[in-house]
Amino acid sequence: MPDPSGATQVVGVIGDPVSHSLSPTIHNAAFRSLGMDWTCVAFPTPTGSAVDAVRGMEALGIVGLSVTMPHKAAVIEALQSVTETAGLLNAVNCISRSEAGLQGHNTDGDGFLAAINADFGLDPASKVCAVLGAGGAARSVILALQQAGAAEILVVNRTRDSAETAAALAGNVGTVATERSIEHAELVVNATSVGMAGTATAQGMPCDPSLLHPGQVLADLIYHPAQTELMRAAEHRGCRVSNGLTMLIHQAAVAFEIWTGETAPVQAMTQAVLAASSK
C-alpha cells in the first residue's frame, strides 16, 4: 500500500483515553488485506469535546469514527440521525457519513452475536440467558439477545434500579434476577468490569462460580487479561468459555462494512489483534 496522501480515506477512533485502543490495529490490518487506500487514526478527545470532534470530522472529510468512552452518548448531539438500536441504547460507537449527513450506529450487539456464533456456534434463540451487569455493554448485549429471540434474559446487578432499566430493553423476556438464577441459564455473559486488568476489582469475580456447571456457555466481555478468574473457574466447572476479543473484532468488522461497503476480512483483523495482544 502507498503512504497516506490527499486521496487516502481516513477513519478514526475518539476516546479519553484512546492510546490503548486496538481500533487502528484492527482496521488498518483490514485495509492492508484488501489493498485499500484507507487509514485509521486514534484521536485523543478530552471529556466534553465530543461534539467538537464530530464537527471536526465533518469539516475534514473524515469518513467514519469509532467512539469509545466517555463519548458514546455525547456525540449524539452532533449527528443528523441515529439507528434504532443506537437510539434505544442512547449510545453510539460508530459514526458514518453520507449525503444524508452523519449517522450514529451501535455495533456492539451485532458484534456480540457474531462472536458467540464464531466462538461456540451458539444461536441464543429460545435460550435462557443471564447477563451480569447493567452498564452500557450489558444493555447492548441484552437488546441484542432480545432481538435474536432469547426465551428469557435474566439481568443480575447489584443496583436494582439500573437492573430494571436494563431489563426493560428486553421487553417481556427481560427479568431482574438474583445471582442464584445464574445456574438456570444456558448462556452467562459477564458484562461487568470485574476481573479487568488495571481496575480496583481486577482480582475479583462478578458472581459465585459454584453456580456454574457443565453445559453452560460463559462469555466474558473482558479481553485484558485474556483469561479472567471467572473464566478459569468456569472452565474448571465444565463450562465452555470465551473472552471479549472476538466481540471486539466483530463489532469492528460491522463498522468496517458500514464505512466501506466491503465484506470485512475478519481473519486478517483477528491475526492483527492476536499479534498485538501477545506483545
Wavefront OBJ file of the C-alpha trace (Angstrom):
o trace
v 0.000 0.000 0.000
v 1.227 3.554 -0.725
v 1.905 6.078 2.016
v -1.175 8.092 3.008
v -1.865 11.014 0.696
v -4.563 13.571 -0.006
v -6.526 10.788 -1.690
v -6.408 8.461 1.321
v -9.750 7.861 3.023
v -9.435 8.462 6.769
v -11.383 6.929 9.636
v -10.575 7.292 13.295
v -11.383 6.486 16.882
v -12.103 9.054 19.589
v -11.977 8.466 23.325
v -10.472 9.599 26.606
v -8.082 7.881 26.936
v -7.634 6.348 23.497
v -3.952 5.366 23.302
v -4.837 1.797 24.338
v -7.435 1.365 21.570
v -6.966 -1.556 19.201
v -9.205 0.045 16.555
v -6.309 1.336 14.407
v -4.626 -2.081 14.572
v -7.822 -3.877 13.564
v -8.931 -1.543 10.799
v -5.514 -0.925 9.273
v -4.992 -4.684 9.042
v -8.311 -4.910 7.182
v -7.358 -2.102 4.796
v -3.985 -3.715 4.053
v -5.609 -7.092 3.499
v -7.915 -5.661 0.834
v -5.348 -3.276 -0.660
v -7.476 -0.233 0.173
v -6.054 3.295 0.322
v -7.615 3.909 3.725
v -6.135 4.532 7.161
v -7.391 4.539 10.750
v -6.011 7.007 13.300
v -6.578 7.422 17.047
v -7.688 10.935 18.025
v -7.348 11.685 21.757
v -10.515 13.605 22.624
v -10.898 15.053 26.130
v -14.128 14.633 28.041
v -16.513 17.387 26.986
v -15.058 17.724 23.476
v -17.016 15.017 21.683
v -19.290 17.387 19.733
v -16.303 19.461 18.607
v -14.563 16.278 17.466
v -17.545 15.218 15.364
v -17.793 18.664 13.798
v -14.091 18.433 13.017
v -14.713 15.070 11.379
v -17.292 16.711 9.155
v -15.030 19.641 8.279
v -12.017 17.466 7.476
v -13.917 14.910 5.397
v -13.153 12.021 7.737
v -15.238 9.082 6.501
v -16.097 7.446 9.820
v -15.364 7.335 13.520
v -15.345 4.678 16.178
v -16.447 6.132 19.505
v -15.253 4.877 22.880
v -15.846 6.017 26.450
v -16.815 8.542 27.616
v -18.295 9.930 24.391
v -20.909 7.365 23.324
v -23.894 9.470 24.416
v -22.348 12.908 23.989
v -21.717 12.560 20.241
v -25.436 12.129 19.503
v -25.982 15.888 19.733
v -23.779 16.420 16.662
v -25.408 13.784 14.430
v -28.191 14.104 11.878
v -29.624 10.666 12.714
v -29.074 7.502 14.725
v -30.130 3.926 14.039
v -32.987 2.413 16.016
v -30.567 0.351 18.107
v -28.331 3.323 18.923
v -31.426 5.327 19.855
v -32.757 2.653 22.192
v -29.366 2.376 23.884
v -28.692 6.134 23.801
v -25.163 5.152 22.839
v -23.198 5.450 19.597
v -19.933 3.604 18.997
v -19.708 4.134 15.224
v -20.369 7.201 13.063
v -20.744 7.095 9.292
v -21.227 9.875 6.775
v -23.317 10.012 3.632
v -25.188 12.583 1.559
v -27.875 12.494 4.266
v -25.331 13.586 6.888
v -23.726 11.893 9.865
v -25.419 8.819 11.297
v -24.737 7.103 14.605
v -24.723 3.325 14.960
v -24.154 0.883 17.786
v -22.323 -2.231 16.579
v -21.747 -3.872 19.977
v -24.838 -6.080 19.909
v -24.218 -7.371 16.388
v -20.577 -7.910 17.336
v -21.597 -9.923 20.393
v -23.977 -12.166 18.448
v -21.351 -12.766 15.776
v -18.784 -13.550 18.481
v -20.812 -16.213 20.282
v -21.575 -17.777 16.930
v -17.883 -17.765 15.976
v -16.665 -18.995 19.377
v -19.390 -21.531 20.194
v -21.653 -21.909 17.157
v -24.329 -20.560 19.506
v -27.665 -19.077 18.434
v -29.376 -17.549 21.501
v -32.868 -18.005 20.073
v -35.094 -19.788 22.623
v -32.232 -19.861 25.163
v -32.270 -18.726 28.789
v -29.529 -16.123 29.140
v -28.103 -14.415 32.221
v -26.350 -11.069 31.891
v -24.175 -9.829 34.738
v -24.181 -6.047 34.877
v -26.419 -3.212 33.714
v -23.986 -0.723 32.173
v -23.500 0.164 28.529
v -22.003 -3.174 27.478
v -24.696 -5.110 29.338
v -27.504 -3.079 27.762
v -26.098 -3.707 24.268
v -25.996 -7.444 24.939
v -29.491 -7.513 26.477
v -31.031 -5.744 23.490
v -29.163 -7.973 21.034
v -30.295 -11.134 22.835
v -33.904 -9.924 22.818
v -33.716 -9.132 19.097
v -32.179 -12.576 18.474
v -35.146 -14.307 20.121
v -33.843 -15.342 23.537
v -36.536 -17.043 25.605
v -35.583 -15.311 28.861
v -32.966 -12.719 29.778
v -32.020 -12.631 33.453
v -30.347 -9.376 34.485
v -28.170 -9.707 37.579
v -26.857 -6.452 39.002
v -26.085 -5.030 42.416
v -28.249 -1.928 41.877
v -31.885 -2.815 41.283
v -32.870 0.461 39.572
v -30.139 0.017 36.968
v -31.095 -3.631 36.521
v -34.732 -2.681 35.903
v -33.740 -0.112 33.281
v -31.527 -2.649 31.521
v -34.072 -5.465 31.716
v -36.741 -3.206 30.196
v -34.778 -3.269 26.919
v -35.709 -6.951 26.625
v -39.431 -6.311 26.968
v -41.465 -9.231 28.285
v -38.470 -11.625 28.223
v -36.362 -9.400 30.486
v -36.310 -10.086 34.231
v -34.392 -8.632 37.146
v -32.963 -11.734 38.803
v -30.863 -12.800 41.746
v -27.399 -14.281 41.420
v -28.821 -17.718 42.203
v -30.713 -17.665 38.884
v -27.411 -17.988 37.006
v -27.476 -21.751 37.492
v -30.605 -21.964 35.294
v -29.063 -20.094 32.340
v -27.692 -21.747 29.216
v -25.622 -18.647 28.344
v -23.963 -16.488 31.021
v -22.457 -13.150 29.990
v -20.145 -11.137 32.213
v -20.704 -7.556 31.096
v -19.178 -6.000 34.222
v -15.613 -4.748 34.614
v -14.943 -7.169 37.480
v -11.792 -9.066 36.572
v -10.459 -6.443 34.168
v -6.750 -5.687 34.443
v -5.955 -2.253 35.827
v -9.193 -1.867 37.802
v -9.859 -1.997 41.518
v -11.737 -5.283 41.012
v -9.109 -6.907 38.768
v -8.779 -9.899 41.088
v -12.456 -10.379 41.832
v -15.319 -12.340 40.310
v -18.750 -10.918 39.432
v -20.646 -13.972 40.675
v -20.272 -17.119 42.752
v -18.599 -19.625 40.389
v -20.247 -22.538 42.209
v -23.432 -21.593 40.339
v -21.808 -22.573 37.042
v -21.901 -26.103 35.681
v -21.249 -28.268 32.606
v -23.450 -27.490 29.619
v -23.303 -23.741 30.162
v -21.522 -21.214 27.973
v -19.726 -18.331 29.702
v -18.903 -15.292 27.580
v -16.749 -12.804 29.492
v -16.625 -9.477 27.623
v -13.262 -8.649 29.211
v -10.254 -9.285 26.969
v -7.462 -7.937 29.182
v -6.385 -10.213 30.728
v -7.078 -12.897 28.162
v -8.307 -15.198 30.927
v -10.087 -13.794 33.961
v -10.542 -15.548 37.294
v -14.178 -16.133 36.363
v -13.176 -17.797 33.097
v -10.722 -20.079 34.886
v -13.321 -21.040 37.471
v -15.991 -21.632 34.824
v -13.670 -23.792 32.764
v -12.812 -25.801 35.880
v -16.525 -26.387 36.412
v -17.024 -27.710 32.877
v -18.317 -24.621 31.057
v -17.282 -23.582 27.588
v -15.705 -20.135 27.892
v -14.512 -17.199 25.809
v -13.188 -13.708 26.416
v -14.226 -10.446 24.747
v -11.616 -10.376 21.992
v -13.876 -11.967 19.385
v -16.639 -9.452 20.144
v -14.134 -6.609 19.805
v -13.119 -7.865 16.366
v -16.660 -8.495 15.140
v -18.069 -5.164 16.273
v -15.182 -3.542 14.402
v -15.996 -5.688 11.372
v -19.557 -4.331 11.385
v -18.202 -0.761 11.485
v -15.776 -1.564 8.655
v -18.645 -2.757 6.479
v -20.767 0.304 7.300
v -17.930 2.633 6.276
v -16.594 0.832 3.224
v -19.420 -1.300 1.843
v -16.898 -4.161 1.632
v -17.008 -7.524 3.406
v -14.691 -7.319 6.409
v -11.618 -9.605 6.266
v -12.211 -10.989 9.757
v -9.304 -13.424 9.634
v -6.784 -10.650 8.911
v -8.313 -8.494 11.633
v -8.118 -11.370 14.109
v -4.483 -12.137 13.301
v -3.553 -8.476 13.830
v -5.268 -8.343 17.211
v -3.710 -11.594 18.405
v -0.259 -10.355 17.363
v -0.785 -7.045 19.177
v -2.167 -8.763 22.272
v 0.813 -11.087 22.530
v 3.328 -8.226 22.806
l 1 2 3 4 5 6 7 8 9 10 11 12 13 14 15 16 17 18 19 20 21 22 23 24 25 26 27 28 29 30 31 32 33 34 35 36 37 38 39 40 41 42 43 44 45 46 47 48 49 50 51 52 53 54 55 56 57 58 59 60 61 62 63 64 65 66 67 68 69 70 71 72 73 74 75 76 77 78 79 80 81 82 83 84 85 86 87 88 89 90 91 92 93 94 95 96 97 98 99 100 101 102 103 104 105 106 107 108 109 110 111 112 113 114 115 116 117 118 119 120 121 122 123 124 125 126 127 128 129 130 131 132 133 134 135 136 137 138 139 140 141 142 143 144 145 146 147 148 149 150 151 152 153 154 155 156 157 158 159 160 161 162 163 164 165 166 167 168 169 170 171 172 173 174 175 176 177 178 179 180 181 182 183 184 185 186 187 188 189 190 191 192 193 194 195 196 197 198 199 200 201 202 203 204 205 206 207 208 209 210 211 212 213 214 215 216 217 218 219 220 221 222 223 224 225 226 227 228 229 230 231 232 233 234 235 236 237 238 239 240 241 242 243 244 245 246 247 248 249 250 251 252 253 254 255 256 257 258 259 260 261 262 263 264 265 266 267 268 269 270 271 272 273 274 275 276 277 278 279
